[in-house]
Amino acid sequence: MSGDDGVGLPPLDETTWYSVLGLTSIATETEIRKSYMKLAKQLHPDKTKNLESAELFKIVVNAHSLL
């Protein structure tokens, strides 16, 4: 085992862009930004060195840009 198995990564619900960020559709701009920043810090490829987290990071960035 390489130890690079994605353990500790937050689960993302890809049902809607809001749910990707762990929010509901009535979230405020502040809540959206706060959730995005938290996930971006956790998933940033420079921090995790994990291929799966890099893909999740792209999804989170896309969700934030669309909201």
ZADO-1210 file (C-alpha; in nm, 4 decimals, padded with zeros to 6 digits):
<atoms>
<atom x="00.0000" y="00.0000" z="00.0000" code="MET" pos="1"/>
<atom x="00.1302" y="00.3419" z="-00.0940" code="SER" pos="2"/>
<atom x="-00.0508" y="00.5430" z="00.1712" code="GLY" pos="3"/>
<atom x="-00.1967" y="00.7585" z="-00.1075" code="ASP" pos="4"/>
<atom x="-00.5456" y="00.6103" z="-00.0862" code="ASP" pos="5"/>
<atom x="-00.7514" y="00.9274" z="-00.0342" code="GLY" pos="6"/>
<atom x="-00.8061" y="00.8732" z="00.3374" code="VAL" pos="7"/>
<atom x="-00.9052" y="01.1980" z="00.5060" code="GLY" pos="8"/>
<atom x="-01.0545" y="01.3604" z="00.1969" code="LEU" pos="9"/>
<atom x="-01.3948" y="01.5177" z="00.2504" code="PRO" pos="10"/>
<atom x="-01.6769" y="01.3427" z="00.0634" code="PRO" pos="11"/>
<atom x="-01.8295" y="01.5599" z="-00.2081" code="LEU" pos="12"/>
<atom x="-02.1947" y="01.5379" z="-00.3016" code="ASP" pos="13"/>
<atom x="-02.1974" y="01.6214" z="-00.6723" code="GLU" pos="14"/>
<atom x="-02.5776" y="01.6432" z="-00.6984" code="THR" pos="15"/>
<atom x="-02.5770" y="02.0249" z="-00.7329" code="THR" pos="16"/>
<atom x="-02.3117" y="02.2964" z="-00.7296" code="TRP" pos="17"/>
<atom x="-02.4351" y="02.3989" z="-00.3856" code="TYR" pos="18"/>
<atom x="-02.4071" y="02.0459" z="-00.2516" code="SER" pos="19"/>
<atom x="-02.0502" y="02.0199" z="-00.3846" code="VAL" pos="20"/>
<atom x="-01.9692" y="02.2963" z="-00.1382" code="LEU" pos="21"/>
<atom x="-02.1794" y="02.1330" z="00.1338" code="GLY" pos="22"/>
<atom x="-02.4472" y="02.4025" z="00.1174" code="LEU" pos="23"/>
<atom x="-02.8161" y="02.4422" z="00.0354" code="THR" pos="24"/>
<atom x="-02.9565" y="02.6564" z="-00.2435" code="SER" pos="25"/>
<atom x="-03.0400" y="02.9351" z="00.0026" code="ILE" pos="26"/>
<atom x="-02.6767" y="02.9888" z="00.1045" code="ALA" pos="27"/>
<atom x="-02.5494" y="03.3468" z="00.1179" code="THR" pos="28"/>
<atom x="-02.2450" y="03.4726" z="-00.0727" code="GLU" pos="29"/>
<atom x="-02.0518" y="03.4734" z="00.2546" code="THR" pos="30"/>
<atom x="-02.1422" y="03.1104" z="00.3275" code="GLU" pos="31"/>
<atom x="-02.0462" y="03.0097" z="-00.0263" code="ILE" pos="32"/>
<atom x="-01.7080" y="03.1803" z="00.0000" code="ARG" pos="33"/>
<atom x="-01.6411" y="03.0382" z="00.3463" code="LYS" pos="34"/>
<atom x="-01.7211" y="02.6830" z="00.2386" code="SER" pos="35"/>
<atom x="-01.5156" y="02.7207" z="-00.0792" code="TYR" pos="36"/>
<atom x="-01.2113" y="02.8477" z="00.1106" code="MET" pos="37"/>
<atom x="-01.2323" y="02.5622" z="00.3609" code="LYS" pos="38"/>
<atom x="-01.2543" y="02.2953" z="00.0901" code="LEU" pos="39"/>
<atom x="-00.9922" y="02.4630" z="-00.1278" code="ALA" pos="40"/>
<atom x="-00.7432" y="02.4582" z="00.1594" code="LYS" pos="41"/>
<atom x="-00.8152" y="02.0902" z="00.2289" code="GLN" pos="42"/>
<atom x="-00.7990" y="01.9786" z="-00.1341" code="LEU" pos="43"/>
<atom x="-00.5339" y="02.2031" z="-00.2894" code="HIS" pos="44"/>
<atom x="-00.2911" y="01.9861" z="-00.4889" code="PRO" pos="45"/>
<atom x="00.0152" y="02.1627" z="-00.3451" code="ASP" pos="46"/>
<atom x="-00.0940" y="02.0656" z="00.0077" code="LYS" pos="47"/>
<atom x="-00.2139" y="01.7103" z="-00.0417" code="THR" pos="48"/>
<atom x="00.0040" y="01.5677" z="-00.3225" code="LYS" pos="49"/>
<atom x="-00.2882" y="01.3361" z="-00.3968" code="ASN" pos="50"/>
<atom x="-00.4278" y="01.2829" z="-00.7476" code="LEU" pos="51"/>
<atom x="-00.7828" y="01.2292" z="-00.6226" code="GLU" pos="52"/>
<atom x="-00.7771" y="01.5526" z="-00.4243" code="SER" pos="53"/>
<atom x="-00.6569" y="01.7397" z="-00.7338" code="ALA" pos="54"/>
<atom x="-00.9667" y="01.6247" z="-00.9223" code="GLU" pos="55"/>
<atom x="-01.1924" y="01.7136" z="-00.6283" code="LEU" pos="56"/>
<atom x="-01.0244" y="02.0543" z="-00.6100" code="PHE" pos="57"/>
<atom x="-01.1165" y="02.1198" z="-00.9759" code="LYS" pos="58"/>
<atom x="-01.4802" y="02.0328" z="-00.9024" code="ILE" pos="59"/>
<atom x="-01.4873" y="02.2677" z="-00.6011" code="VAL" pos="60"/>
<atom x="-01.3293" y="02.5528" z="-00.7997" code="VAL" pos="61"/>
<atom x="-01.5802" y="02.5030" z="-01.0798" code="ASN" pos="62"/>
<atom x="-01.8735" y="02.5019" z="-00.8362" code="ALA" pos="63"/>
<atom x="-01.7515" y="02.8236" z="-00.6741" code="HIS" pos="64"/>
<atom x="-01.7011" y="02.9978" z="-01.0073" code="SER" pos="65"/>
<atom x="-02.0540" y="02.9083" z="-01.1196" code="LEU" pos="66"/>
<atom x="-02.2184" y="03.0247" z="-00.7989" code="LEU" pos="67"/>
</atoms>
